[in-house]
Amino acid sequence: MKILVIGGTGTIGKRIVEHFSKDHQVLVAGRSSKDYPVDIADTRSIKKLFKKIKKSGKLDAIICAAGEAKWAPFKDLSETDFHIGLRSKLMGQVNVVRIGQKCLKRKGSITLTTGILADDPVYRTTSAAMVNGGIHSFVQAVALEMEDEKRVNVVSSGVVMDAYAKYESYFPGHPPIPMDKMMHGYVRSVCGRVNGEVIRIYS
Ligand SMILES: NC(=O)c1ccc[n+]([C@@H]2O[C@H](COP(=O)([O-])OP(=O)(O)OC[C@H]3O[C@@H](n4cnc5c(N)ncnc54)[C@H](OP(=O)(O)O)[C@@H]3O)[C@@H](O)[C@H]2O)c1
């Protein structure tokens, strides 16, 4: 398969790249990528990325493990702060589906990334939780309208083991998710037949 991983240098993304690179051709995209630069908060940048990729043939799978949202107490979040998550993690991923689907082969898949905050938010996460929940609803709805048997899913995991030291204090009592367990979600979406599914990996 030819697989694009947006955010492929991140904590989650690099594990995805490592896993699929064993048997597949993997293209790694991100803001600082030399070969496949993209900022998902910028629609023009997404269009440019897929235009470039299309020249060398369509993709079998697109995985997005990128997107930001501002974390702060609700009383301190301005409307502009909320727009960070709306533009990056929410509309960024919606636009990856909207624009990226045209660069997908028949039966290709798109896998987005959210997180446990959609179902089990913690303090300071009104923006991130809201955005994650929005993507879950989007995925279920857009799967009904995909053409050529293309599929869209989202992997929603708890705090992953590789990021646990960084986030542990924000998630009291949340068990870290082993990286191989997290990977099962992406494999299930890319290699399985599921469609419109929120693949939850919370314990
Ligand atoms: N870490 C966790 O425990 C965890 C658990 C569940 C869900 N998540 C979610 O999973 C996603 C990835 O998390 P992570 O911990 O792997 O983050 P990370 O380590 O900060 O990595 C983020 C990756 O995405 C790229 N990126 C960031 N913003 C981008 C943008 N606007 N356009 C294109 N690429 C962008 C980064 O590369 P460049 O800087 O080069 O762009 C990097 O490759 C996030 O949405 C996060 O909320 C994380």
PDBQT file of the ligand as one rigid body, heavy atoms in Angstrom, charges set to zero:
ROOT
HETATM    1  N1  LIG A 301       0.001  11.948  23.026  1.00  0.00    +0.000 N 
HETATM    2  C1  LIG A 301      -1.097  11.321  23.450  1.00  0.00    +0.000 C 
HETATM    3  O1  LIG A 301      -1.107  10.637  24.499  1.00  0.00    +0.000 OA
HETATM    4  C2  LIG A 301      -2.347  11.391  22.626  1.00  0.00    +0.000 A 
HETATM    5  C3  LIG A 301      -3.407  10.539  22.949  1.00  0.00    +0.000 A 
HETATM    6  C4  LIG A 301      -4.569  10.597  22.171  1.00  0.00    +0.000 A 
HETATM    7  C5  LIG A 301      -4.653  11.506  21.123  1.00  0.00    +0.000 A 
HETATM    8  N2  LIG A 301      -3.613  12.331  20.845  1.00  0.00    +0.000 N 
HETATM    9  C6  LIG A 301      -3.744  13.241  19.711  1.00  0.00    +0.000 C 
HETATM   10  O2  LIG A 301      -2.974  12.726  18.666  1.00  0.00    +0.000 OA
HETATM   11  C7  LIG A 301      -2.419  13.790  17.876  1.00  0.00    +0.000 C 
HETATM   12  C8  LIG A 301      -0.911  13.626  17.844  1.00  0.00    +0.000 C 
HETATM   13  O3  LIG A 301      -0.427  13.634  19.176  1.00  0.00    +0.000 OA
HETATM   14  P1  LIG A 301       1.123  13.476  19.499  1.00  0.00    +0.000 P 
HETATM   15  O4  LIG A 301       1.256  13.311  20.965  1.00  0.00    +0.000 OA
HETATM   16  O5  LIG A 301       1.748  12.476  18.594  1.00  0.00    +0.000 OA
HETATM   17  O6  LIG A 301       1.632  14.956  19.123  1.00  0.00    +0.000 OA
HETATM   18  P2  LIG A 301       3.104  15.460  18.828  1.00  0.00    +0.000 P 
HETATM   19  O7  LIG A 301       4.121  14.540  19.418  1.00  0.00    +0.000 OA
HETATM   20  O8  LIG A 301       3.138  16.889  19.206  1.00  0.00    +0.000 OA
HETATM   21  O9  LIG A 301       3.257  15.346  17.240  1.00  0.00    +0.000 OA
HETATM   22  C9  LIG A 301       2.425  16.078  16.388  1.00  0.00    +0.000 C 
HETATM   23  C10 LIG A 301       2.774  15.748  14.951  1.00  0.00    +0.000 C 
HETATM   24  O10 LIG A 301       1.883  16.421  14.091  1.00  0.00    +0.000 OA
HETATM   25  C11 LIG A 301       2.584  17.393  13.276  1.00  0.00    +0.000 C 
HETATM   26  N3  LIG A 301       1.720  18.577  13.267  1.00  0.00    +0.000 N 
HETATM   27  C12 LIG A 301       1.322  19.329  14.328  1.00  0.00    +0.000 A 
HETATM   28  N4  LIG A 301       0.518  20.323  13.919  1.00  0.00    +0.000 NA
HETATM   29  C13 LIG A 301       0.406  20.179  12.562  1.00  0.00    +0.000 A 
HETATM   30  C14 LIG A 301      -0.287  20.911  11.570  1.00  0.00    +0.000 A 
HETATM   31  N5  LIG A 301      -1.021  21.997  11.863  1.00  0.00    +0.000 N 
HETATM   32  N6  LIG A 301      -0.191  20.499  10.296  1.00  0.00    +0.000 NA
HETATM   33  C15 LIG A 301       0.537  19.404   9.961  1.00  0.00    +0.000 A 
HETATM   34  N7  LIG A 301       1.226  18.680  10.861  1.00  0.00    +0.000 NA
HETATM   35  C16 LIG A 301       1.157  19.075  12.146  1.00  0.00    +0.000 A 
HETATM   36  C17 LIG A 301       3.935  17.577  13.962  1.00  0.00    +0.000 C 
HETATM   37  O11 LIG A 301       4.982  17.860  13.041  1.00  0.00    +0.000 OA
HETATM   38  P3  LIG A 301       5.336  19.369  12.630  1.00  0.00    +0.000 P 
HETATM   39  O12 LIG A 301       5.590  20.095  13.914  1.00  0.00    +0.000 OA
HETATM   40  O13 LIG A 301       6.526  19.213  11.740  1.00  0.00    +0.000 OA
HETATM   41  O14 LIG A 301       4.147  19.877  11.900  1.00  0.00    +0.000 OA
HETATM   42  C18 LIG A 301       4.173  16.187  14.547  1.00  0.00    +0.000 C 
HETATM   43  O15 LIG A 301       4.656  15.308  13.527  1.00  0.00    +0.000 OA
HETATM   44  C19 LIG A 301      -2.868  15.087  18.560  1.00  0.00    +0.000 C 
HETATM   45  O16 LIG A 301      -4.014  15.576  17.915  1.00  0.00    +0.000 OA
HETATM   46  C20 LIG A 301      -3.219  14.640  19.969  1.00  0.00    +0.000 C 
HETATM   47  O17 LIG A 301      -4.206  15.442  20.565  1.00  0.00    +0.000 OA
HETATM   48  C21 LIG A 301      -2.465  12.285  21.574  1.00  0.00    +0.000 A 
ENDROOT
TORSDOF 0
